[in-house]
């Protein structure tokens, strides 16, 4: 029997961080299943899911936590059962003038409709031909089947006059 571990890391960015992590997983009989990692503002952060057989789970967890002696902050958690109500996957793209609180407004609106944000990527970039900053967000969502997509789009658009909202199905 195997168990899945979810591991988050953060460290000062430097070559070899992923290699150290991967070597620790392999040395302790783990299998690297999926990950999201990025460098931001001189830091390297990541989250990954590892499968490991039950007899090796404790030693892998200890080895991952021991990476803290190399300057990595590491958190290891056992994955939880993913049984959930009926939902469908949707992709959300937003573009609008940047302002404080926009992420909070969008996330509150989604939470009120019981929409789960599975993945979120945001950035602020200069608008073409002006010095205004544009906020861009891309999110992968799990949306209850009873939520109407047109209504969701209209509700998001109502957050600001300049907000462009696109909701689509993955692969569409």
N, C-alpha and C positions, 0 to 999 in steps of 0.2 A: 504494500500500500504506500502511496506517496502523498505528500502534502505540498501545497504551494505557499511560498513565502513572498511577501511584498516588501521590498527594500528601498528605502530612500537614502540618498547620499548628498552631501554638499561638501565642497572643499575648495581651497584656492586652486585655480586652474593651472595645470601643469601637465606636461607629457607623461603618459604612463598610468594615469588614474584608472582608465577603463581596463587596461591590461592587468593591474593589480586586483581589481574587482573580479575580472574574468578568471584569473588564475586561482583566486580564493574559491570561487564557485566550483571549478573543475577539481581542485585538490580535495574538496569535501563532497564529491559525488553528486553535485547539483547539476541541473540542466537549465541554462539561461533561456527562458521562453519568450519574453518580450520586454521592451524597455523604451523609455523616452528620456533623452538626455540632451543637455544644452549648456553652452557657456554663456554667461551673462554677467556683465560688470566685473570681470576678473574672477568670478566664481564659476565652478562647474557643479551642476546639480543634475540629479537623475532619480528616476524611479524605475524599478525593474521587478519582474516576476520570475521566480525561480521554482522549479519543481525539484523535490528531493525525496528519496525514500525515507520512510519513518525512522529507521535505525540511524540515519546520518543527519537528521534534522537538527538535533541539538548541537552537534559538532560544527555544522555549517553556520548556524546562528552565532555561535561563539566566535568562529573565525571571522565572520563578517563584522561583528562588533569589535573585534581586535584591530580592525583597520583604523580605528580611532587613534591608535598610537602612531599612525602615519599621517595624521592631520585631517582625516576624513571624519565628518560627523555622519554617523550611520544609525538608522532606525530600522529594525526588523520586526515585522508583524506577520502572523499567520493569516492567509487569505480567508475570507468568509464565504459562506454559501451564497451564490449569486441568484437564488430564486427570487423572482420579482413579479409584480403584476404585468399584465399584457401591455407592451409598449412597442413603439416602432422607432427605428433610427432615423434621425434627420440631421442635416447639416445646416448651420446658421452662419451667414456672413453679414456683418454690419460694417458700415462706413458712415462717419459723420464728423462734425467738428468736435475736437477734443474738449473736454471740460471735466472738472473734478466731480466724482460721483457716478460717472456713466456706467462703470462696471457694476457698482452696487445696484443701480436702478434696473439694469438688465437682469442681474442675478435674482433680485427680489421678484421681479415679474415672472421669471421662469419658476422659481420656487413656489410661488403662490398657485401655479398651475400644475404642481407636482412633476415638473420636468427636471430630469437629472442631467447635469452637465458632466459628460464623460471625459471630454478633452476641450481645453480652451487655450487659444493662442491670441495674444493681443500685441499691438504695436502702435506707436504714434510716429507719423512721418509728416514732413512738410507737404502742404498742398501744392500742386502744380501752379505756377504763376502767382503765388502769394506766400506770405510768411506764416499763414495760419497753419496750425497743426491738425492733422486728420487722425482720428481714432479708427483703427481697424480691428475687428475681432472675427475670429473663426472658431466655431465650436461644433463638436459632435455631441448630439443630444439623444437621450432616450425619452420619448414623448408618449404619455398615455394615449391609447388608441382613441379615446373619446375627445381628445383635444382637436379642434378644427384648425387646420393649418392657415387658412385665410384669416381667421379671427386672431390667431397667434401673431401673424405678420402685421396686421393692422394695429394690434395692441402694442407691439414693439415700436412700430412707426410713430405711434402717438407720444412716445417719450421725448421726441424732439422733431422740430419741423425739418431739419436737415438730415435726419437719419435715414439711410438707405438700407433696407432689410431684404435679404434673400433667404428663403427657407426652401431646401430641396432634399430629395432622397439621395443617399449615397449612390454614386455611380450614375446619377442622372445628368 
